Structures are given as structure tokens and as C-alpha cells.
Amino acid sequence: MLLVTLALSVLPQSLPTAAEPRDLAAMLRSDTERLGKILENGRAHRLQILVAEPTQKADGSLGLRRSRLGEAKQYFYPASSIKLCGAVAALLEINARNRRDGTAYGLTSELTIHPRFPGDEVVGRDETNLEGARLTLAHDLRKLFLVSDNAAFNHCFEIVGQRGLNEAMWAGGFTSVRIWHRLSEPRSPAENRLTRTVRLRDGSLEATLAERDAGIDLANDLWTDLDVGDGYLSSGKPVSGPMSFANKNAILPEDLQDLLVEIVRPEIDTKKRGFPDLTVEQRRFVVSALGEFPSESSNPKFDPTKVPDHGCKFVLPGVARVIPKQYLRIYDKIGRAYGFSIENAYIEDRRTGSGFFLAAVLYTNPDGILNDDAYAYEEIADPFFVALGETLTRAILTGTRPQERAPR
């Protein structure tokens, strides 16, 4: 497991003071060859790019210089990027129960998820855990971050419930969060209000989180363009007309970015409460998992031919052209589904301690049909994120432009 501290390994000698936002459109147009077509059709691609750079305020505290491209309230499906909410909420829930009951459950606690819906089975083992094949909270969360495991997120959903998950985020200041449902587990709205029974075990200590109706009234009323595409497949049958995302997970890009800021750089003032109830150990664990490459993981182990490092770090290949990989750390949580690709990252040059936050959304779906798996991720989205990562890293961390790249 990669070990990190909450503080940067090398602190920048100086930080810029607050400044006007960057002209991201002009910055990215400097790489017209690779980014131009997307920029020209930004609205059709639901393109949103947010850059946040640490700055020093007059009183010596840290703030953010924010720059934006795109329409802030145009809907995007957050896919797996929302999993960071689930992981944080699960840890906060366990901490709250510990304070209430005088217990000490934590990352090493074993989980057992009990059946509630037809076809369910007891889940209590994880063969990828080389330490006894136990399903533990720590191992679950490592898989959630390292390879974006859907079941791990759903286990967090069972621990907290729909209401608890949303309310934990709202209490932290992330008021745009709307988490309606589990991932890759089709359930009705009524079923997503329900939780399965979860048993916690830590040595001789055992507790039961009983099944419950943990629903909450939600509305995706902050967004425009909630209808997506020209048609979709439902149970393999074509349906004419757009798919509605009015009852699907949602979050505004700034909240998504600030969520990462509050975890990775909590000393930066986002104007939000954040998560002071996380322990130092928990925060360090999450930061480590967010920044670890699958090739660095000793438990679980991954075959690099099947699980490449860039699989869950879309900008890695581009950023690595600017910062050698041995000096690079990308703390991120990506998402990809329904034609949407999302990168939410903190990119750091460990030689200098300099870094910046990047949240980016891109929709690619050439045929306009959802659920047909013809989303042009490899053809359009992946090259875009590679170019975006390289261009922004060069401009922000080195002050150079694409044409000044060294030959390769």
C-alpha cells in the first residue's frame, strides 16, 4: 500500500495570491489540433472544465483561484465519480455510531451484507483480500478507489442508506448532491430507499445495522438538459426519444471538485464545512487510496495487462508527458457511463509540491443512442483527456505551451 501523509511531501516555497480566473478557452485553443473539435462543440459534448489552484490569501490562509469553461448547470451523469461521496459517508456513519455506542469500529472491521431482495446472497468474503479473504471496510474502499468497484460503493450505500448518504454530503456543504441509487444494480425507486442488513465485526465486537427504509425526497431541480440522447435501449428493445436523468445521481462540478479538495487538501478554504469528523487515520487512508496506482498495490494485486494505471486515471498519460511518473501523483476519482466521462483530480508534482485541481466532464455518443455501448470512449474521450491533462499541466505547472513540448 502506498503510504502518504496528509501534508504535501514537498511544500511549495511560495504560492500565488488570489488572481483573476484563467481564460481556459484561450489556453486550450493553443492545442487546436487535439482539442479544437471538442471546444467548437462544447455544448453538444456537455463539456465542463473547472480548474482550482491553491493560492495564499492576505491573512496567510489558503484559498483557491478558480477558472471555468462550460455551463455550470448543464446536467452530466457523475457515474463512478460519485463513489467518493459513498466512501466518506460510510466512514462518517461508523464514526457517529462509535460516538453514540462507545464502540471502536473502523477500517479493519469485517462486513457481512445480508439478503433483502430476491436473488440476494450473503456477502461476507472477498477473495481478492490476500489477508484471509475477509470482506473488510478497508479492502472494500481500496477497491472502490483503485479500480472503481461498484459493489464496494453499494456496500457503502447499505451502511448509510439513501437518506444518510445525501444528508452527510449536505451537512458538509455539498448541497447539490443527489444520490438516488446504487450502481450497476438495477433497482426500482422504492427499492433504492431500502437498505440491506449489515453486520460489523471487529474481534469480539459485533454490531448489526438493521435493514431499514432510509429514503429521502430528492429532485434534480438544479440542472438543465436532463433529457439525454435521441433514443435508448430498454431491456434490449429500442425506445425512441431521449432518456430522462431526472431521477438519477447528480452533483454540480464545483461540489464534486470541492469534495476532493476537502479530502486531499483540507487546509484550503472552500467556504464549506467539509468533514472534520473524519479521523486523521481515515483521511490518510482515503488520500493514499486516491493517489495509488494499481501497479503499486500489494493487496489487492492487479494484472497490469488487464488493469493499467491509466484505467482509472484518464489524464495520467498526458500529465506523465510533463511530469515524469516517478515524481507524479494524481489523487482522483473518475466516472464513466451513458457516454459521460468524468475526471476529478488533484495533480501534484512531488518534486516541488505544486499542484492543481481539475474537474472535467465530456459526453461522447456519436449515434445518439444510450445503452448500446457505442460511446466512442476510446476514439474521442480518452484522447481528449490525455491532451487536456498535458496542456493544463504544462500551462499551470511549467508555464509552457503545447508547441514547446520536447520531441518524443
GIGI-V319655 format. One record per residue. SS is DSSP state (h for helix, s for strand, l for the rest). Layout:
ss=(SS	SS)
//
This chain:
ss=(l	l	l	l	l	l	l	l	l	l	l	l	l	l	l	l	s	l	l	l	l	l	l	h	h	h	h	h	h	l	l	h	h	h	h	h	h	h	h	h	l	l	l	l	l	l	l	s	s	s	s	s	s	s	s	s	l	l	l	l	l	s	s	s	s	s	s	s	s	l	l	l	l	s	l	l	l	l	h	h	h	h	h	h	h	h	h	h	h	h	h	h	h	h	h	h	h	h	h	h	h	l	l	l	l	l	l	l	l	s	s	s	s	l	l	l	l	l	l	l	l	l	s	l	s	l	l	l	l	l	l	l	l	s	l	s	h	h	h	h	h	h	h	h	h	h	h	l	l	h	h	h	h	h	h	h	h	h	h	h	h	h	h	h	h	h	h	h	h	h	h	l	l	l	l	l	l	s	l	l	l	l	l	l	l	l	l	l	l	l	h	h	h	s	l	l	l	s	s	s	s	s	l	l	s	s	s	s	s	l	l	l	s	l	l	l	l	l	l	l	l	l	l	s	l	l	s	s	l	l	s	s	s	s	l	l	s	s	s	s	l	l	s	s	l	l	l	l	l	s	l	l	h	h	h	h	h	h	h	h	h	h	h	h	l	l	l	s	l	l	l	l	l	l	l	l	l	l	l	h	h	h	h	h	h	h	h	h	h	h	h	l	l	h	h	h	l	l	l	l	l	l	l	l	l	l	l	l	h	h	h	h	l	l	l	h	h	h	h	l	l	l	l	l	h	h	h	s	s	s	s	s	l	l	s	s	s	l	l	s	s	s	s	s	s	s	s	s	s	l	l	l	l	s	s	s	s	s	s	s	s	s	s	l	l	l	l	l	s	s	l	l	l	l	l	l	h	h	h	h	h	h	h	h	h	h	h	h	h	h	h	h	h	h	h	h	h	h	l	l	l	h	h	h	l	l	l	l)
//
